[in-house]
């Protein structure tokens, strides 16, 4: 798929999650590069439009790793998957410029940054140099309490867009993610989801990533492995409220949810 030619709004894109970290919150991390590439190809066969590969956990209280270790985890998987599924864009989920550069060299074409380009000063430079698409997430962790979560997200997005422009990232290649689960309370997560359409005022595609997270069932006592139906519910609601991309673990199941929701919302 060529994202530059994709008719945004025609359907919802599915971003399949491929964790190559042993401490993923969802328990789906793989350490073996060959096994990870096989899983990535299976996600493509199940309906993923993009594969998002992450080598460092971003769960609350995660243990940071070095750039060298992260590269060792993600680069071989990207290389293998790029050969196995050459038409599928690969995203690297990282906040380190060194890792992003290595991932682009290995075959990735999208940067997914949980800090929205506001962390490593060289990250935007690496993305611009490779003419990569950028998923800029708003990260509320450590920020003061929000008076209005949508206002905070919009401010964060605008700041990310300014950084992107400063480094020469094509504005047409910026995707925005409100950062569900990253510093927001359960009530704030729900409010952002209900008001998601307000974020479309910036004119950029919106990615929603809530798969298996707290708001998909913790309030009911559902464990991570019990949140398939909760993930399906929030995925459908996200599409109804304006999401252009959904980032999910369970691609086969969510592809049917997306197809059904698109049939209603985008008809």
Buried (B, 14 or more C-beta within 10 A) or exposed (E): EEBEEBEEEEBBBBBBBBBBBEBBBBEBBBEEBEEBBBBBBBBBEBBBBBBBBBBBBBEEEEEEBEBEBBBBBBBBBBBBBBEEBEEBBBBBBBBBBBBBBBBBEBBBBBBBBBBBBBBBEBBBBBBBBBEBBBBBBBBBEEEEEBEEBBEBBBEBBEBBBEBBBEBEBBEEBBBBBBBBBBBBBEEBBBBBBEBBEBBBEBEBBBBBBBBBBBBBBBEEEBEBEEBBEBBBBBBBBBBBBBBBBBBBBBBBBBBEBBEEBBEEBEE
